[in-house]
Amino acid sequence: NAKVETWGRANEGLCMRKDGGFERWGDVPLKDVGARAQLKRGTVKKAQRVLEKLNRAYGNDVSKLLDVSRDTLVFEHTWNIAECLNTIRCDPEVEIVGVKNRMTPRYDASTTIGYRDVALILRMKTESAQRLKLDLHLCELQLLLRSFAERKSNEGHARYVQFRDARGE
């Protein structure tokens, strides 16, 4: 998503590379197709997980499933996350529909094995989204610290999946 890149560049965000490393969005060449191909971009939730989540967490209520399409922005500091939130809030082409703040001290991180982020549910109101009739589509953007992104490796995610499955989520 071009918006994710714009917000990352404006707020010292990092993008994840396919090799597991990180790179500042500001250092990614705008027109270098080869370099850009090495970036790990947003994904669509797999059908099996969609069905699991609908059954386990939402009582098969499809209207509650808001994170089928998602992306991530990584930051070195919490203040970068706060600045990015403000940038997104002020963007006239985006509507923040929901916020799940797992960074607050009140959040019980034991439910996510210590993982924390700020997950935004967004509606894009760009001209192209309207033209393609996607302006009602919701997507999730996860804002997280690099320290959590580093732990969110394939192995770390696999442990989380085992934990989540054991909890029946």
C-alpha positions, 0 to 999 in steps of 0.5 A: 500500500502506498499509504503505508510507505508514505506514513513510514517515510514520514515517521522514521518507519522501518520496513521488513525485508524478506531476509528478516532484516529491516530497512528505513523506508526513507532509504528504500529507493523509490524506483528501484524495482529490484530493491523493492522486490526484497521487501516483505509487504502486507498479506491477506489472511489465509482462508484456513485461519479466516475460518478458524477465527470465525468459528473460534472467536467470532461465533461465525459472525463475518462482520467481526472479521476485520483483519483479512488484509493487513500490513505492518509498520515497524518503529524504533521508538514508541514516540515514532508510533505516536507520531505515525498515529497522528499522521494517519489521524490527520490523513483526509484519505483514511478513516480510522474505524478502530484501534486496539492498543496493546501498548498500554500498561493496562493491556494484559500481555499474557494473552499474547505471550508478551507481544504488543502492538497498536492495531488500527482498522482503517478504511481507505477513502482515496480516489482510486479506492472509491473508483474500484468500489473498495472504499467500504473495505477495511484493513488492519495496520499493525504499528509495532516496535522493532524489538517485537518485530524481531521476535515475530519471526517464523519461529516466534509466530509458530510458538504463538500459533501453538499458544493461540490454538491451545487457548482455542482462539 
